[in-house]
Amino acid sequence: MIELREKKIEELNKQPIVETTIRKSDDGKWIIHKVSITDIKPVSYLEKVMDSF
C-alpha cells in the first residue's frame, strides 16, 4: 500500500469533488451522463472575489 505524505493529502483535500453518473433514459434511446463538481471554499474567499469587482 502506498502512503501519502501529509502535504500531498492536504493538496488532494483542496481539489474539487467530481461525481459522475451515467444512465440510460427511460425510453432506452439516450445515454445520460451527469457530472457534478463540488468546490468548497471559505466565505472569506468569496468576499474577497466579490470585492474585486
N, CA, C and O atoms as a CHARMM CRD file, in Angstrom:
* protein
*
  212
    1    1 MET  N      0.84100  -1.18300   0.00000 PROA 1      0.00000
    2    1 MET  CA     0.00000   0.00000   0.00000 PROA 1      0.00000
    3    1 MET  C      0.88700   1.24800   0.00000 PROA 1      0.00000
    4    1 MET  O      1.90000   1.29700   0.69800 PROA 1      0.00000
    5    2 ILE  N      0.50300   2.24700  -0.77900 PROA 2      0.00000
    6    2 ILE  CA     1.27200   3.48200  -0.87900 PROA 2      0.00000
    7    2 ILE  C      0.81600   4.44800   0.21200 PROA 2      0.00000
    8    2 ILE  O     -0.37900   4.68300   0.39200 PROA 2      0.00000
    9    3 GLU  N      1.78700   5.00300   0.93500 PROA 3      0.00000
   10    3 GLU  CA     1.45800   6.01000   1.94600 PROA 3      0.00000
   11    3 GLU  C      1.70700   7.38800   1.35600 PROA 3      0.00000
   12    3 GLU  O      2.72300   7.62200   0.70100 PROA 3      0.00000
   13    4 LEU  N      0.77400   8.29100   1.59300 PROA 4      0.00000
   14    4 LEU  CA     0.91300   9.65700   1.10300 PROA 4      0.00000
   15    4 LEU  C      1.43700  10.55200   2.21900 PROA 4      0.00000
   16    4 LEU  O      1.08500  10.39900   3.38800 PROA 4      0.00000
   17    5 ARG  N      2.28000  11.48100   1.82200 PROA 5      0.00000
   18    5 ARG  CA     2.76700  12.45100   2.79400 PROA 5      0.00000
   19    5 ARG  C      1.64200  13.40900   3.16400 PROA 5      0.00000
   20    5 ARG  O      0.69300  13.59100   2.40100 PROA 5      0.00000
   21    6 GLU  N      1.75400  14.01100   4.32700 PROA 6      0.00000
   22    6 GLU  CA     0.71500  14.91700   4.82700 PROA 6      0.00000
   23    6 GLU  C      0.48400  16.07700   3.86500 PROA 6      0.00000
   24    6 GLU  O     -0.65700  16.49500   3.66300 PROA 6      0.00000
   25    7 LYS  N      1.54700  16.59800   3.27200 PROA 7      0.00000
   26    7 LYS  CA     1.41500  17.70700   2.32500 PROA 7      0.00000
   27    7 LYS  C      0.58000  17.29000   1.11500 PROA 7      0.00000
   28    7 LYS  O     -0.26300  18.05900   0.65100 PROA 7      0.00000
   29    8 LYS  N      0.80600  16.08700   0.60600 PROA 8      0.00000
   30    8 LYS  CA     0.05300  15.59300  -0.55200 PROA 8      0.00000
   31    8 LYS  C     -1.42000  15.40700  -0.18800 PROA 8      0.00000
   32    8 LYS  O     -2.30000  15.71000  -0.99500 PROA 8      0.00000
   33    9 ILE  N     -1.69000  14.91900   0.99800 PROA 9      0.00000
   34    9 ILE  CA    -3.07400  14.75100   1.45400 PROA 9      0.00000
   35    9 ILE  C     -3.76800  16.10300   1.52700 PROA 9      0.00000
   36    9 ILE  O     -4.92900  16.22100   1.13400 PROA 9      0.00000
   37   10 GLU  N     -3.07600  17.12800   2.02300 PROA 10     0.00000
   38   10 GLU  CA    -3.65000  18.47500   2.08200 PROA 10     0.00000
   39   10 GLU  C     -3.96100  18.99100   0.67700 PROA 10     0.00000
   40   10 GLU  O     -5.00600  19.60500   0.46500 PROA 10     0.00000
   41   11 GLU  N     -3.07500  18.75100  -0.27500 PROA 11     0.00000
   42   11 GLU  CA    -3.30800  19.17700  -1.66200 PROA 11     0.00000
   43   11 GLU  C     -4.53600  18.47800  -2.24300 PROA 11     0.00000
   44   11 GLU  O     -5.36300  19.11300  -2.89700 PROA 11     0.00000
   45   12 LEU  N     -4.65100  17.19500  -2.00800 PROA 12     0.00000
   46   12 LEU  CA    -5.79100  16.43900  -2.52800 PROA 12     0.00000
   47   12 LEU  C     -7.10200  16.90100  -1.90100 PROA 12     0.00000
   48   12 LEU  O     -8.13300  16.93100  -2.57400 PROA 12     0.00000
   49   13 ASN  N     -7.07200  17.25900  -0.62900 PROA 13     0.00000
   50   13 ASN  CA    -8.28200  17.72900   0.05200 PROA 13     0.00000
   51   13 ASN  C     -8.75500  19.07700  -0.47900 PROA 13     0.00000
   52   13 ASN  O     -9.92700  19.42100  -0.32100 PROA 13     0.00000
   53   14 LYS  N     -7.87500  19.84000  -1.10000 PROA 14     0.00000
   54   14 LYS  CA    -8.24300  21.15000  -1.64500 PROA 14     0.00000
   55   14 LYS  C     -8.85800  21.04500  -3.03600 PROA 14     0.00000
   56   14 LYS  O     -9.42300  22.01700  -3.53800 PROA 14     0.00000
   57   15 GLN  N     -8.75400  19.88500  -3.65700 PROA 15     0.00000
   58   15 GLN  CA    -9.28800  19.71200  -5.00800 PROA 15     0.00000
   59   15 GLN  C    -10.80700  19.56900  -4.96700 PROA 15     0.00000
   60   15 GLN  O    -11.36700  19.09500  -3.97900 PROA 15     0.00000
   61   16 PRO  N    -11.46900  19.98200  -6.04900 PROA 16     0.00000
   62   16 PRO  CA   -12.92100  19.80100  -6.11600 PROA 16     0.00000
   63   16 PRO  C    -13.29300  18.31600  -6.10800 PROA 16     0.00000
   64   16 PRO  O    -12.50700  17.45600  -6.50800 PROA 16     0.00000
   65   17 ILE  N    -14.49500  18.04600  -5.64700 PROA 17     0.00000
   66   17 ILE  CA   -15.03000  16.68700  -5.66100 PROA 17     0.00000
   67   17 ILE  C    -15.81100  16.53000  -6.95900 PROA 17     0.00000
   68   17 ILE  O    -16.74800  17.28800  -7.21200 PROA 17     0.00000
   69   18 VAL  N    -15.44100  15.56800  -7.77400 PROA 18     0.00000
   70   18 VAL  CA   -16.10600  15.33600  -9.05800 PROA 18     0.00000
   71   18 VAL  C    -16.87600  14.01900  -8.96200 PROA 18     0.00000
   72   18 VAL  O    -16.30600  12.96600  -8.67600 PROA 18     0.00000
   73   19 GLU  N    -18.18600  14.10500  -9.20800 PROA 19     0.00000
   74   19 GLU  CA   -19.03300  12.91600  -9.19200 PROA 19     0.00000
   75   19 GLU  C    -19.66500  12.76700 -10.57000 PROA 19     0.00000
   76   19 GLU  O    -20.11400  13.75200 -11.15700 PROA 19     0.00000
   77   20 THR  N    -19.70200  11.56900 -11.07900 PROA 20     0.00000
   78   20 THR  CA   -20.28300  11.33500 -12.39100 PROA 20     0.00000
   79   20 THR  C    -21.23200  10.14200 -12.33400 PROA 20     0.00000
   80   20 THR  O    -20.95700   9.14200 -11.67200 PROA 20     0.00000
   81   21 THR  N    -22.34600  10.26800 -13.03700 PROA 21     0.00000
   82   21 THR  CA   -23.28300   9.15100 -13.16200 PROA 21     0.00000
   83   21 THR  C    -23.65200   9.01100 -14.63300 PROA 21     0.00000
   84   21 THR  O    -23.81800  10.00000 -15.34700 PROA 21     0.00000
   85   22 ILE  N    -23.77600   7.78500 -15.06200 PROA 22     0.00000
   86   22 ILE  CA   -24.17200   7.50000 -16.44100 PROA 22     0.00000
   87   22 ILE  C    -25.35300   6.54100 -16.37700 PROA 22     0.00000
   88   22 ILE  O    -25.30000   5.52100 -15.69100 PROA 22     0.00000
   89   23 ARG  N    -26.41500   6.87700 -17.09700 PROA 23     0.00000
   90   23 ARG  CA   -27.58200   6.00200 -17.11000 PROA 23     0.00000
   91   23 ARG  C    -28.27400   6.08500 -18.46100 PROA 23     0.00000
   92   23 ARG  O    -28.01300   6.98700 -19.25800 PROA 23     0.00000
   93   24 LYS  N    -29.13700   5.15200 -18.69600 PROA 24     0.00000
   94   24 LYS  CA   -29.92300   5.11800 -19.92000 PROA 24     0.00000
   95   24 LYS  C    -31.25500   5.80900 -19.64000 PROA 24     0.00000
   96   24 LYS  O    -31.80800   5.67300 -18.54900 PROA 24     0.00000
   97   25 SER  N    -31.77700   6.55600 -20.63000 PROA 25     0.00000
   98   25 SER  CA   -33.06800   7.22100 -20.46400 PROA 25     0.00000
   99   25 SER  C    -34.17300   6.18100 -20.28900 PROA 25     0.00000
  100   25 SER  O    -34.00200   5.00700 -20.61900 PROA 25     0.00000
  101   26 ASP  N    -35.31000   6.63900 -19.76100 PROA 26     0.00000
  102   26 ASP  CA   -36.42700   5.72800 -19.50400 PROA 26     0.00000
  103   26 ASP  C    -36.88800   5.00200 -20.76600 PROA 26     0.00000
  104   26 ASP  O    -37.28400   3.83800 -20.71000 PROA 26     0.00000
  105   27 ASP  N    -36.83500   5.69800 -21.90800 PROA 27     0.00000
  106   27 ASP  CA   -37.26900   5.05100 -23.15600 PROA 27     0.00000
  107   27 ASP  C    -36.14200   4.23800 -23.81700 PROA 27     0.00000
  108   27 ASP  O    -36.36400   3.57800 -24.83200 PROA 27     0.00000
  109   28 GLY  N    -34.94200   4.29000 -23.23700 PROA 28     0.00000
  110   28 GLY  CA   -33.83100   3.49500 -23.74400 PROA 28     0.00000
  111   28 GLY  C    -33.14000   4.05400 -24.97000 PROA 28     0.00000
  112   28 GLY  O    -32.27900   3.39100 -25.54900 PROA 28     0.00000
  113   29 LYS  N    -33.50200   5.26600 -25.37900 PROA 29     0.00000
  114   29 LYS  CA   -32.93400   5.83600 -26.60300 PROA 29     0.00000
  115   29 LYS  C    -31.69300   6.69100 -26.35500 PROA 29     0.00000
  116   29 LYS  O    -30.94500   6.97300 -27.29200 PROA 29     0.00000
  117   30 TRP  N    -31.46500   7.10200 -25.13000 PROA 30     0.00000
  118   30 TRP  CA   -30.41000   8.06900 -24.84400 PROA 30     0.00000
  119   30 TRP  C    -29.54300   7.60500 -23.67500 PROA 30     0.00000
  120   30 TRP  O    -29.99900   6.89300 -22.78000 PROA 30     0.00000
  121   31 ILE  N    -28.29300   8.02700 -23.71100 PROA 31     0.00000
  122   31 ILE  CA   -27.38900   7.86000 -22.57600 PROA 31     0.00000
  123   31 ILE  C    -27.31500   9.21800 -21.89200 PROA 31     0.00000
  124   31 ILE  O    -27.06300  10.22800 -22.54800 PROA 31     0.00000
  125   32 ILE  N    -27.52800   9.25100 -20.59800 PROA 32     0.00000
  126   32 ILE  CA   -27.47600  10.49600 -19.83300 PROA 32     0.00000
  127   32 ILE  C    -26.22100  10.45300 -18.96100 PROA 32     0.00000
  128   32 ILE  O    -26.08300   9.59900 -18.08500 PROA 32     0.00000
  129   33 HSD  N    -25.31400  11.38900 -19.22100 PROA 33     0.00000
  130   33 HSD  CA   -24.05600  11.47700 -18.48400 PROA 33     0.00000
  131   33 HSD  C    -24.11200  12.75800 -17.66400 PROA 33     0.00000
  132   33 HSD  O    -24.07500  13.85700 -18.21600 PROA 33     0.00000
  133   34 LYS  N    -24.20000  12.61600 -16.35500 PROA 34     0.00000
  134   34 LYS  CA   -24.33400  13.76400 -15.45700 PROA 34     0.00000
  135   34 LYS  C    -23.04300  13.90400 -14.64600 PROA 34     0.00000
  136   34 LYS  O    -22.55900  12.93700 -14.05600 PROA 34     0.00000
  137   35 VAL  N    -22.49300  15.12900 -14.62700 PROA 35     0.00000
  138   35 VAL  CA   -21.27100  15.41200 -13.87700 PROA 35     0.00000
  139   35 VAL  C    -21.57100  16.52400 -12.87900 PROA 35     0.00000
  140   35 VAL  O    -22.12900  17.56100 -13.23700 PROA 35     0.00000
  141   36 SER  N    -21.19700  16.29700 -11.64200 PROA 36     0.00000
  142   36 SER  CA   -21.38800  17.29000 -10.58600 PROA 36     0.00000
  143   36 SER  C    -20.02200  17.61400  -9.99400 PROA 36     0.00000
  144   36 SER  O    -19.28900  16.71400  -9.58300 PROA 36     0.00000
  145   37 ILE  N    -19.68100  18.91000  -9.95100 PROA 37     0.00000
  146   37 ILE  CA   -18.40700  19.35100  -9.38200 PROA 37     0.00000
  147   37 ILE  C    -18.70700  20.16700  -8.13300 PROA 37     0.00000
  148   37 ILE  O    -19.41000  21.17600  -8.19500 PROA 37     0.00000
  149   38 THR  N    -18.17300  19.72700  -7.00200 PROA 38     0.00000
  150   38 THR  CA   -18.36200  20.42300  -5.73600 PROA 38     0.00000
  151   38 THR  C    -17.02400  20.99900  -5.31000 PROA 38     0.00000
  152   38 THR  O    -16.04800  20.26800  -5.13900 PROA 38     0.00000
  153   39 ASP  N    -16.98300  22.31700  -5.13900 PROA 39     0.00000
  154   39 ASP  CA   -15.76700  23.00400  -4.72200 PROA 39     0.00000
  155   39 ASP  C    -16.09300  23.75800  -3.44200 PROA 39     0.00000
  156   39 ASP  O    -16.98700  24.60400  -3.43600 PROA 39     0.00000
  157   40 ILE  N    -15.39300  23.46900  -2.37200 PROA 40     0.00000
  158   40 ILE  CA   -15.67100  24.07100  -1.06900 PROA 40     0.00000
  159   40 ILE  C    -14.60600  25.12100  -0.78000 PROA 40     0.00000
  160   40 ILE  O    -13.41100  24.82800  -0.76300 PROA 40     0.00000
  161   41 LYS  N    -15.06400  26.35100  -0.55300 PROA 41     0.00000
  162   41 LYS  CA   -14.16800  27.46500  -0.24600 PROA 41     0.00000
  163   41 LYS  C    -14.69900  28.19400   0.98900 PROA 41     0.00000
  164   41 LYS  O    -15.90100  28.15700   1.25500 PROA 41     0.00000
  165   42 PRO  N    -13.82600  28.85000   1.73800 PROA 42     0.00000
  166   42 PRO  CA   -14.29600  29.63300   2.87900 PROA 42     0.00000
  167   42 PRO  C    -15.03900  30.88400   2.40600 PROA 42     0.00000
  168   42 PRO  O    -14.80600  31.36800   1.29800 PROA 42     0.00000
  169   43 VAL  N    -15.92000  31.39500   3.23500 PROA 43     0.00000
  170   43 VAL  CA   -16.69300  32.59100   2.89900 PROA 43     0.00000
  171   43 VAL  C    -15.75700  33.76600   2.63500 PROA 43     0.00000
  172   43 VAL  O    -16.04600  34.60400   1.78200 PROA 43     0.00000
  173   44 SER  N    -14.66100  33.83500   3.34200 PROA 44     0.00000
  174   44 SER  CA   -13.71300  34.94200   3.14300 PROA 44     0.00000
  175   44 SER  C    -13.18400  34.96500   1.70800 PROA 44     0.00000
  176   44 SER  O    -12.91700  36.03700   1.16500 PROA 44     0.00000
  177   45 TYR  N    -13.03400  33.80400   1.09800 PROA 45     0.00000
  178   45 TYR  CA   -12.59700  33.72300  -0.30000 PROA 45     0.00000
  179   45 TYR  C    -13.63000  34.38000  -1.21000 PROA 45     0.00000
  180   45 TYR  O    -13.27900  35.19100  -2.06700 PROA 45     0.00000
  181   46 LEU  N    -14.88900  34.03500  -1.02800 PROA 46     0.00000
  182   46 LEU  CA   -15.96200  34.60700  -1.84500 PROA 46     0.00000
  183   46 LEU  C    -16.04200  36.12200  -1.65100 PROA 46     0.00000
  184   46 LEU  O    -16.20200  36.86600  -2.61900 PROA 46     0.00000
  185   47 GLU  N    -15.93300  36.57200  -0.41800 PROA 47     0.00000
  186   47 GLU  CA   -15.99500  38.01000  -0.14500 PROA 47     0.00000
  187   47 GLU  C    -14.85600  38.74500  -0.85000 PROA 47     0.00000
  188   47 GLU  O    -15.06400  39.82100  -1.41000 PROA 47     0.00000
  189   48 LYS  N    -13.66700  38.17400  -0.82500 PROA 48     0.00000
  190   48 LYS  CA   -12.51900  38.79800  -1.48000 PROA 48     0.00000
  191   48 LYS  C    -12.73200  38.86600  -2.99300 PROA 48     0.00000
  192   48 LYS  O    -12.42500  39.88200  -3.61500 PROA 48     0.00000
  193   49 VAL  N    -13.25500  37.79400  -3.58600 PROA 49     0.00000
  194   49 VAL  CA   -13.52300  37.77400  -5.02200 PROA 49     0.00000
  195   49 VAL  C    -14.57400  38.81700  -5.37300 PROA 49     0.00000
  196   49 VAL  O    -14.41400  39.54800  -6.35100 PROA 49     0.00000
  197   50 MET  N    -15.64400  38.89900  -4.59500 PROA 50     0.00000
  198   50 MET  CA   -16.72900  39.83900  -4.88000 PROA 50     0.00000
  199   50 MET  C    -16.27200  41.29000  -4.70700 PROA 50     0.00000
  200   50 MET  O    -16.74100  42.17400  -5.42400 PROA 50     0.00000
  201   51 ASP  N    -15.37700  41.53800  -3.77700 PROA 51     0.00000
  202   51 ASP  CA   -14.87100  42.89600  -3.56000 PROA 51     0.00000
  203   51 ASP  C    -14.00000  43.37700  -4.71600 PROA 51     0.00000
  204   51 ASP  O    -13.80800  44.58100  -4.88400 PROA 51     0.00000
  205   52 SER  N    -13.47600  42.46000  -5.50500 PROA 52     0.00000
  206   52 SER  CA   -12.59700  42.85200  -6.60300 PROA 52     0.00000
  207   52 SER  C    -13.37000  43.36000  -7.82400 PROA 52     0.00000
  208   52 SER  O    -12.76000  43.86900  -8.76500 PROA 52     0.00000
  209   53 PHE  N    -14.69200  43.23100  -7.82500 PROA 53     0.00000
  210   53 PHE  CA   -15.49500  43.69900  -8.95800 PROA 53     0.00000
  211   53 PHE  C    -15.92200  45.10800  -8.77900 PROA 53     0.00000
  212   53 PHE  O    -16.60500  45.66000  -9.64100 PROA 53     0.00000
